Amino acid sequence: MKERHTIVARMPVIGITSALISEEQDYGTMRRHRVSADYSEAVLRAGGLPIILPPQDGTIDRVLELVDGLIFSGGADIAPARYGESGIHPMTYDISDERDRFEIDLCNAAVEQNMPVLCICRGIQVLNVALGGSLIQHIDDAVAGPLPHRQHEVGIMGTESSHVVAFVKGSLSADVFESLAVPVNSLHHQSVAAPAERVQVEGVSSDGVIEAVSVPGCRFVLGLQWHPELLFKTMPEQLKPFEALIEAAKAGVTEPVGV
């Protein structure tokens, strides 16, 4: 009997950016790469294959050859000089020139090559800075009547929602979530100030803080100021941006595997 083969398309490969940190141990100072496991769990649940990308120099083209989509993860603050500010707010923390340089260069190249990109928390800020926009260095000093955007400081866990984000009708965000509003968590003290020329604001919280953006004309570029990777296990709708990223990334999967 003739052997039959089933053609199975490979899983889209999704690169996830990570932080570079130093930790003091009994045996010396160790430099480590760190990113929450929740990102890779969300990618796997959505049908993608996650790989972790440490900050690095001179490899942007090779990275983009390797992956079908990108997630710019959350983390510490971007150096204000990268968006034209000379002063550093006292609450700005853990600036890493290595991470800033890698992620901004990678984001610019990914958008230029029309690669699907999901930008989360720090990631939405990286996207805006990479394309020429600016940031609010500390929301409490810049926004009248701000919500508690660092919700853990008022006793709300990161796995819980603390406020609602309203979307523009017909926007990518509204299409992805299939809703005009979603409850979100909030673990940040900075946000988008002036959007870059190519960046379209799609969602805001009740205090006016920008919480969702896209880049029109690209296959899929979505920026979210909250952390859906911490919510999707109890709020299934928060898996939708990962599913949308994977679906967009499938267009770059061209090598079927015979089974």
Secondary structure, DSSP 8 states (H G I E B T S, - for coil): ------EEE---EEEEE-EEEEEEETTEEEEEEE--HHHHHHHHHHT-EEEEE---SS-HHHHHHH-SEEEE---S---GGGGT-----TT-----HHHHHHHHHHHHHHHHTT--EEEETHHHHHHHHHTT--EES-HHHHSSS---SBGGGGT--TTS--EEEEE-TTSHHHHHHTSSEEEE--B-S-EESS--TT-EEEEE-TT--EEEEE-TTSS-EEEESS-GGGTTTT-GGGGHHHHHHHHHHGGG---EEE-
